[in-house]
Amino acid sequence: PQPSSEQLMIWETNIQALSVRKIPKIGWVAFLPGPSYFPWEKDGIGSFQTPDGFNGTKRPVSPGDPKFIAQAGGWIMTRKQIIEMHLDICDGPNFLPPFEYQHDGLYAPGVEFYSGGIQMSTSCNVQRILPIDPEQFSKLLIYHTANNKQETIKQERRIRANNLLGQLNALRKAAEKKMHTMVHNKP
């Protein structure tokens, strides 16, 4: 299938759950949330968050709300990195599947644990980022060929990829304006 850009959608996140930051040598990125905390909270990395009223939205009530999780379609690590995540980085060890379960992997803790790496942003507190440069952004989209999300996920939990990218760039412009004001209004 060759879907048009207007047909591409993203689910389980929206502008309410995201923030932006300019990172040297990378450029502007969106910070994706995890259920344990948002990156702009006390222990997180500073970023420009979506203010109340931005594009007619309000801040999410709960960072753990699954409609904001922005679940990954997949991830890549070397064997060494996986072991390091499991033994050294994560609060646990909690990165690898809980092998004490006597099931075939289709049961708890769920598909998100095994394929999406949800534990990276929960027990491992890895900050996930998404470039908001249109060319880089589009390279990170994965086409979900089952095409079942259009009918199984409620409309309020879906957004067109183009719309989210536009909102992220509007947020970036607001952040640039605020940064410019802060630089020029220093005492």
C-alpha positions in Angstrom: 0.0 0.0 0.0 1.0 3.6 -0.7 -1.0 5.7 1.7 -1.0 9.5 1.1 0.5 11.7 3.8 -3.1 12.7 4.8 -3.9 9.0 5.6 -1.0 8.5 8.0 -2.0 8.7 11.6 -0.4 8.4 15.0 -2.2 7.0 18.0 -1.8 7.1 21.8 -0.3 10.6 21.9 -1.1 14.2 21.0 0.4 17.6 21.5 -0.8 17.7 25.1 1.7 15.0 26.1 4.7 16.3 24.2 7.3 19.0 24.7 10.2 20.3 22.6 13.8 21.1 23.0 16.7 22.1 20.8 19.6 19.7 21.2 23.0 20.6 19.8 24.0 18.7 16.7 20.5 17.1 16.5 18.2 20.1 16.2 14.7 20.5 17.5 13.1 17.3 18.9 9.9 16.3 20.7 10.2 14.6 24.0 7.8 11.6 24.2 6.3 10.8 27.6 6.5 7.7 29.8 4.0 6.7 32.3 6.3 7.2 35.3 6.9 11.0 34.7 7.0 13.7 32.1 10.4 15.1 31.1 9.6 18.6 32.3 8.9 17.4 35.8 11.3 17.7 38.7 13.9 15.0 37.7 13.5 15.4 33.9 15.4 17.2 31.2 14.2 20.8 30.7 12.0 21.4 27.7 9.3 23.7 26.4 6.0 22.1 27.3 2.7 22.6 25.7 1.0 25.4 27.6 -2.7 25.3 28.5 -4.8 26.6 25.7 -2.1 25.8 23.0 -4.0 24.8 19.9 -7.2 24.7 22.0 -5.8 21.9 24.3 -5.2 21.5 28.0 -2.3 19.8 29.7 -3.0 16.1 30.5 -4.3 15.3 33.9 -2.2 12.2 34.4 1.2 11.4 32.7 0.4 7.7 33.1 -2.7 7.9 31.0 -2.3 5.3 28.2 -3.8 7.6 25.6 -0.6 9.7 25.9 2.1 7.0 26.1 3.2 7.3 22.4 4.1 3.6 22.3 7.0 2.8 20.1 6.7 0.5 17.0 10.0 -1.1 17.8 13.5 -0.4 18.9 17.1 -1.6 18.1 19.9 -2.4 20.5 23.0 -4.5 20.4 23.2 -7.6 22.7 25.7 -5.7 24.9 23.3 -2.7 25.2 20.4 -5.0 26.1 22.4 -6.6 28.9 23.5 -3.2 30.1 19.9 -1.9 30.2 18.8 -5.0 32.1 21.6 -5.2 34.7 22.8 -1.6 35.1 20.4 1.1 33.8 16.9 -0.1 34.6 15.4 -0.2 38.0 15.3 -3.8 38.5 16.5 -5.8 36.5 13.4 -5.0 34.6 14.3 -4.7 30.9 14.2 -8.3 29.7 10.9 -10.2 29.9 10.1 -11.9 33.2 11.1 -15.4 32.4 9.5 -16.8 35.5 6.1 -16.8 33.7 5.2 -20.2 32.3 3.6 -18.8 29.2 4.7 -18.4 25.6 5.0 -14.6 25.7 1.4 -13.8 24.6 0.3 -13.2 28.2 1.1 -10.6 30.9 2.8 -8.2 31.0 1.5 -7.7 27.4 2.6 -7.0 23.9 3.9 -3.5 24.7 6.5 -5.0 27.0 7.8 -7.4 24.4 7.6 -5.4 21.2 7.4 -1.7 22.1 9.9 -1.4 24.9 7.4 0.3 27.2 9.8 -0.6 30.1 12.4 1.8 28.6 10.4 4.8 29.6 9.0 3.3 32.8 11.5 1.2 34.9 14.5 2.4 32.8 13.5 6.1 32.6 15.0 6.4 29.1 13.9 9.7 27.5 12.6 9.0 24.0 12.9 11.8 21.4 11.4 12.4 18.0 13.1 14.8 15.5 10.6 17.4 14.3 12.4 18.2 11.1 9.9 16.9 8.5 12.4 14.8 6.6 13.7 13.1 9.7 10.2 12.8 11.2 8.9 10.9 8.2 11.8 8.5 8.3 10.7 7.3 11.8 7.1 6.5 10.9 6.3 2.8 10.6 3.3 1.9 8.5 1.0 -0.5 10.5 -0.2 -2.7 7.6 -3.0 -4.3 9.6 -4.9 -1.0 9.2 -7.0 -1.9 12.2 -6.2 1.1 14.4 -8.6 3.3 12.4 -11.4 1.3 13.8 -10.2 -0.1 17.1 -8.8 3.2 18.6 -11.2 6.0 19.4 -10.9 9.2 17.3 -9.8 11.3 20.3 -6.8 8.9 20.7 -5.7 9.3 17.0 -4.1 12.2 15.1 -2.9 12.6 11.5 0.9 12.5 11.4 0.9 15.8 9.3 -1.3 17.5 12.0 1.0 16.4 14.9 4.1 17.5 13.0 2.5 20.9 12.3 1.6 21.3 16.0 5.1 20.3 17.1 6.6 22.9 14.8 4.1 25.5 16.0 5.3 24.6 19.6 8.9 24.9 18.4 8.2 28.4 17.1 6.6 29.4 20.4 9.7 28.0 22.2 12.1 29.9 19.9 10.1 33.1 20.5 10.2 32.5 24.3 14.0 31.8 24.1 14.6 35.0 22.1 12.6 37.0 24.6 14.5 35.5 27.5 17.9 36.2 25.9 17.0 39.8 25.1 15.3 40.6 28.4 18.2 39.5 30.7 19.1 42.0 33.4 
